[in-house]
Amino acid sequence: MKVSEHVEKLIQSRPYKYTYKQTLVRDVKKLGIWEMDIEDVTSAYIRDTVDMVRNHNSRRRLYITARSIFKELDKCQDLPVLESISRIYQFPEQEHLDYLINKSKYRLQLFLCMYGGLRLGESCAVTPNKLEGNYLRVDEAFSQDGKHLGSPKTVGRVLLPEWLADEVRRMTPDQYWKMGTTTKKVSSSIYKISRFKGAEQLTGGKPINPHMLRHWYATDMIKRGISPEVVRRQMRHARIETTMRVYVQVNSKDLEASVPTRFVQNQSTSGNVIPLRFTNA
């Protein structure tokens, strides 16, 4: 039996979400085993293929995929189990992000990512009937290709800033995301805007993407002194460890600011004690 036949049977027999089915097929093809006979697939072959992938988290996902599809066959279960590494973003200043997002045709979807912490597919699924006061019910998400509207990765309610909730309330049907429209349009829009000449001075030369805005959202709350538990709920995470380890980012300035001060007493040459002073030394 070919791997492609085996995978298609798995997809039919397991309650996978639409987006995961797409990812599964894409990963199997990326592993180069889609058209291979199952008997010819070995752990060594998978390792050699994955070793050529530069991104650590992509390698991790490919190993997970390989172990998953061959689990029932007790095959490739000795592949490495890699820990995920949180992606570190260099955030532009808030006012600069705001300015650039305002230039996008998809500013509302991007502001929902930045000031509501939504994932891109979730922001595209937002309509006024999902609002309860300023609380937004997050219970649907568009797939990347825009052809499927289903359950999001996590469900829950998010409290939006009043100005953003008002924008959602004022949405008209022609502003609703159209079925079949790829969500990549949002990503491409802000990427292009952030790469224009002049914009690079505001972004430090780093392109902006919607998921960066979700990271900014979590990090900003922590920097403002919001309780980690509140941040977890707004992010709709099951575990606070996910919020703090993956989404809240720390840079060198944060580390420098964390260094405690201490009292130091110095004696003058005459033996008198000089008054206390603070030092980071």
Disulfide bonds with the S-S distance in Angstrom:
none
